[in-house]
Amino acid sequence: MNSCKRHGLLGAAAVLSGSLLMGCAGREEPEHPGTPPRVRIVTTQQYLNTLQNVFGSSVGMDMKFPPLRRTGGLLANGAALAGVTAGKIETFQRAASSIAAQVVAPERRNYLIPCEPKSEKEADEECARQFFAQTGRLLHRRAVSDAEIARYVTQANQAATELKDFYAGIELVTESMLLSPEVLFIVEGTQPDPRHPQRLQLDDYSLASRLSFFLWNAAPDDLLLRAAEQGELRTERGLRRVVDTMLASPRLDDGMRAFFDDMLGFDDFDVLSKDPMVYPFFTGAMATDAREQTLRTIVEHLVHKQRDYRDLYVTRATFMSPALAPLYQIPAPEGWVEYEFPPDSPRQGLLTQVSFVALRAHPGRSSPTLRGKALRERLLCQEVPPPPPNVDFGKLNNPDAHYKTQRERVRAHLEDPVCAGCHKITDPTGLALENFDGAGRYRVAENGARIDTSGEFDGVHFDDVVGLGKAVRDNPSLPGCLVNRLYSYGTGGAARATDRALLGYFNARFAAAGYQLPELLRAIVLSDAFRHVQQTNGAGRTHERKPTEEIPIEEVS
Amino acid sequence: MSKWTRRTVLRGMVGGAAVNVALPLLNCFLNSNGTAFASGAPLPVRFGTWGWGLGMNAGIFVPSKVGADFDLPDEIAALAPVRRHINLISNTQAFRDSYQNLCHYTGWVVARTGAAPRDGRDMPGETLDVTIANQIGGSTRFKSLTVTATGDARSTYSYENINTPTTSDWSPLQFYTRLFGPEFPDPNASTFTPDPRVMVRRSVLSGVMDQTRQLLQTVPADDRARLDQYFSGLRHLEQQFDQRLRKPEPIAACVRPGEITVDPQMGQEQQAVALRHRMMTDLLVMAVACDQTRVFNMSYTDANASTIKPGYEKPHHTTTHEEPIDPKLGYQPTVSWFTRRSMEALAYFVEAFTQVKEGNGTLLDNVFIYATTDHGYARTHSLDHMPAFTAGRAGGKVKTGLHVDAQGTAATRVGYTALRLMGVDRPSWGVNSNNTSREIGQILV
């Protein structure tokens, strides 16, 4: 058992001794106390996905909620920490108002509201009850008690009577529902584990939510809620069946798109800006499509074809759109099409796609350091220290220098020992990508001088960008970083040192499964750790909290 | 207008400390033309901040003359039309004490919170605009308005805590809709009928607040503070609904601006940034004139500004490090170009407030603006010789048109002056070496 654990901990590095790992694939998950219970604020996309699931895909909104802060490599980790300002609540209220108006709009009310009121100008208690029972459950992600439904119905009746409009009553109460903290926050509740009463596990609804937001980036749908209600999630077999269904659903695409968009830092696309004089052809449409291209490539490769995750960095198969074709210097297709680069093309792997090389560059030129840094931080989960405040730029400031290529320009980074400490972590890989300019177009020369793309990456030598792709593919940290990010994303918070053994176990399962994403997802969501929650001080009823006091005050003007 | 009204004050516990939510200032306390209280006291002074990135070049920025009628070296030549409205405080210092110098962070965090941050994930307190908004922002439609010219919602210098930045409005179109769209309570409208839908909204909101109260009982300790914050936000929403149900007092200067139907070009080219800055400033000034808010923040650029000069391959921040010093000029010419454009924007911002008449003067007379940057000399990330500006006369309490040499004293002195002016009565402000109880006396009447 001990030798298995050790090999498991070496994770993907032990891929060379894969046979040993195979023997350990069936080993036990290490003990783990579970994650802390979290209260996460819902993201714009989760909100929209949920509402479109409940009210249909024609319901939309063009506003975005305020962005989250990237923590531990992911925006999703910020959701459990983010505070809510008064301004943010105002945004939620406007979003809720817009959605509620769409729900009762004449073109939708007939199919979204399951009954017709006796009169449109009056309250109708029975019809309101039907609507809120159905909608309340889906929005709150749990069964809504009779008392709660009664309260909604009373409010809707009052509103309908005052406004002489049944639908206005439905609209305004739906709007208030969309402002409820239980809808806008994903609150994790707990129950004792029936098999180990001293441990806490997520209650059925919370587990359903955690699964659904992880795999589908949306609230649980009716079927999943029913599985939770019937206790299916509490048995191994039931949970396995539910997870299999979720992994087979096309909604897994949404979930994985949201995850990779976060992990790869594509929120930077929202503010990507290129110098219009240096790259006049680079349009907003190109930026949008570049993001889409990479997400489609990833989903096709990992979810639809269930290929090896590492091959994403050497694959020639991708998608192409008319807006992107000029950047890749190929003829424009009609709409989005599958596209495969020829075997001798330098465009092999995600690092050579516009979403990487153009996003990680300056507005007017390429940047070896930004690209190398993004590779380390986003794909390998390694931290690059920030530059020291007293860095001396004198070496780069030679006004007579006419450096032709970036390699010559940044040579000072690698020669000066003060700079080299960090820059040798980033620059060699970034320099290999110099065949792609700041807009992502391919070039062999810069200012008339041929670009030298050879270098070394963690001890592996390469001659060109294709070689770099292979070196990245085989780097031992690559799969482990994905495991780390997926686990954080799924549980809502950054992994900690105490999770090391657990992550080692997931790494071993991932390797044993040939680095297929659905298998890794299965390993994570079916794990004991995913379902269990740590005891915290002050959780639930262990500490009494004084209720907030309200004092009525009368004023005179 | 004389009516008894029942209000409730929420008293509760946040993180173990007692908290009182103050009574809001009600419209019925104002006189009939909104320029003064019914008792005759003037309208409260409004507070605003303005932020630009990457400091300045002392040789061509700092005037040689101290006091009134100061000269305007090249980098601040653009401030000529507003010199009489502003004060320039040069040679302040941000002390990092035992923490490292966090580039493009420590400087403005000290200037705005009074304390040095420990690392990039630390915000050692709320920024002063939040403190002031808590003091004076409770009675207006918006507690504060935070906007940016960068086109990026993340560009902000205003934080309640590290996990609660005040997200900036970045789109002129959306900002217009938020301020002056269908929900705008026009104070000069000839008729006013309270919208019955708003009344309904207000009453169903109490159901949401009950739910929040119940939820507060069940979540872990760390999250209770966030839900408390959420609850306060709901209270403010309730107040907003309340205000929409009351006829607003007419304000002569308040004119709904022409509708913005399409956003201007986004992107970091300096001209695009400047255009967005002008549009957002105009909207912001009119929002203040219509008393929609009394606290506002504008970030012209991020601390490590990514503004582009078309044709020059590096953005502003990279240029500060990589451009060589011109041997004839003695400074980095392109960096100076960027700084001059920032000063043009500051001039526009200040001048915009003079375009609105209020009382016997202009809106700027009743405003106090505090402008900060992140470094003195960006190339070396210096925390000394940091400049700051103030603009406006704070209702007659502040003299303007002065150049003050702070002689290396704490940058927090300017922020402390601002806090005291805005009624936040504290004996001192700031932590460790940044702690000060000395206001910038030269600018006080």
Chai-1 contact restraints between the chains, C-beta under 6 A:
chainA,res_idxA,chainB,res_idxB,connection_type,confidence,min_distance_angstrom,max_distance_angstrom,comment,restraint_id
A,P37,B,P220,contact,1.0,0.0,6.0,A-B,restraint_1
A,V39,B,V219,contact,1.0,0.0,6.0,A-B,restraint_2
A,V39,B,D223,contact,1.0,0.0,6.0,A-B,restraint_3
A,P66,B,T167,contact,1.0,0.0,6.0,A-B,restraint_4
A,P67,B,A153,contact,1.0,0.0,6.0,A-B,restraint_5
A,P67,B,R154,contact,1.0,0.0,6.0,A-B,restraint_6
A,L81,B,N163,contact,1.0,0.0,6.0,A-B,restraint_7
A,A82,B,N163,contact,1.0,0.0,6.0,A-B,restraint_8
A,G83,B,N163,contact,1.0,0.0,6.0,A-B,restraint_9
A,G83,B,T164,contact,1.0,0.0,6.0,A-B,restraint_10
A,G83,B,R226,contact,1.0,0.0,6.0,A-B,restraint_11
A,G83,B,Q229,contact,1.0,0.0,6.0,A-B,restraint_12
A,V84,B,Q229,contact,1.0,0.0,6.0,A-B,restraint_13
A,V84,B,Y230,contact,1.0,0.0,6.0,A-B,restraint_14
A,V84,B,G233,contact,1.0,0.0,6.0,A-B,restraint_15
A,T85,B,T164,contact,1.0,0.0,6.0,A-B,restraint_16
A,T85,B,T166,contact,1.0,0.0,6.0,A-B,restraint_17
A,A86,B,K143,contact,1.0,0.0,6.0,A-B,restraint_18
A,A86,B,G233,contact,1.0,0.0,6.0,A-B,restraint_19
A,A86,B,H236,contact,1.0,0.0,6.0,A-B,restraint_20
A,I89,B,G233,contact,1.0,0.0,6.0,A-B,restraint_21
A,I89,B,L237,contact,1.0,0.0,6.0,A-B,restraint_22
A,Q155,B,V204,contact,1.0,0.0,6.0,A-B,restraint_23
A,A159,B,V200,contact,1.0,0.0,6.0,A-B,restraint_24
A,L163,B,P196,contact,1.0,0.0,6.0,A-B,restraint_25
A,L172,B,V200,contact,1.0,0.0,6.0,A-B,restraint_26
A,L172,B,R201,contact,1.0,0.0,6.0,A-B,restraint_27
A,L172,B,V204,contact,1.0,0.0,6.0,A-B,restraint_28
A,V173,B,V204,contact,1.0,0.0,6.0,A-B,restraint_29
A,S176,B,V204,contact,1.0,0.0,6.0,A-B,restraint_30
A,S176,B,V208,contact,1.0,0.0,6.0,A-B,restraint_31
A,L179,B,V208,contact,1.0,0.0,6.0,A-B,restraint_32
A,S180,B,V208,contact,1.0,0.0,6.0,A-B,restraint_33
A,S180,B,Q211,contact,1.0,0.0,6.0,A-B,restraint_34
A,P181,B,T212,contact,1.0,0.0,6.0,A-B,restraint_35
A,P181,B,L215,contact,1.0,0.0,6.0,A-B,restraint_36
A,P181,B,Y230,contact,1.0,0.0,6.0,A-B,restraint_37
A,V271,B,D152,contact,1.0,0.0,6.0,A-B,restraint_38
A,S273,B,G267,contact,1.0,0.0,6.0,A-B,restraint_39
A,S273,B,Q268,contact,1.0,0.0,6.0,A-B,restraint_40
A,D275,B,I308,contact,1.0,0.0,6.0,A-B,restraint_41
A,D275,B,P310,contact,1.0,0.0,6.0,A-B,restraint_42
A,P276,B,P310,contact,1.0,0.0,6.0,A-B,restraint_43
A,M277,B,P310,contact,1.0,0.0,6.0,A-B,restraint_44
A,M277,B,G311,contact,1.0,0.0,6.0,A-B,restraint_45
A,P363,B,I308,contact,1.0,0.0,6.0,A-B,restraint_46
A,P363,B,P315,contact,1.0,0.0,6.0,A-B,restraint_47
A,G364,B,E313,contact,1.0,0.0,6.0,A-B,restraint_48
A,R365,B,E313,contact,1.0,0.0,6.0,A-B,restraint_49
A,P389,B,N101,contact,1.0,0.0,6.0,A-B,restraint_50
A,P389,B,C103,contact,1.0,0.0,6.0,A-B,restraint_51
A,P389,B,H381,contact,1.0,0.0,6.0,A-B,restraint_52
A,F393,B,H321,contact,1.0,0.0,6.0,A-B,restraint_53
A,L396,B,E322,contact,1.0,0.0,6.0,A-B,restraint_54
A,N397,B,P324,contact,1.0,0.0,6.0,A-B,restraint_55
A,P399,B,P324,contact,1.0,0.0,6.0,A-B,restraint_56
A,T536,B,P220,contact,1.0,0.0,6.0,A-B,restraint_57
A,G538,B,P220,contact,1.0,0.0,6.0,A-B,restraint_58
A,G538,B,A221,contact,1.0,0.0,6.0,A-B,restraint_59
A,A539,B,P220,contact,1.0,0.0,6.0,A-B,restraint_60
A,T548,B,G12,contact,1.0,0.0,6.0,A-B,restraint_61
A,E549,B,R11,contact,1.0,0.0,6.0,A-B,restraint_62
A,E550,B,T8,contact,1.0,0.0,6.0,A-B,restraint_63
A,I551,B,V9,contact,1.0,0.0,6.0,A-B,restraint_64
A,P552,B,R6,contact,1.0,0.0,6.0,A-B,restraint_65
A,P552,B,T8,contact,1.0,0.0,6.0,A-B,restraint_66
A,I553,B,R7,contact,1.0,0.0,6.0,A-B,restraint_67
A,I553,B,V9,contact,1.0,0.0,6.0,A-B,restraint_68
A,E554,B,W4,contact,1.0,0.0,6.0,A-B,restraint_69
A,E554,B,R6,contact,1.0,0.0,6.0,A-B,restraint_70
A,E555,B,T5,contact,1.0,0.0,6.0,A-B,restraint_71
A,S557,B,S2,contact,1.0,0.0,6.0,A-B,restraint_72
A,S557,B,C28,contact,1.0,0.0,6.0,A-B,restraint_73
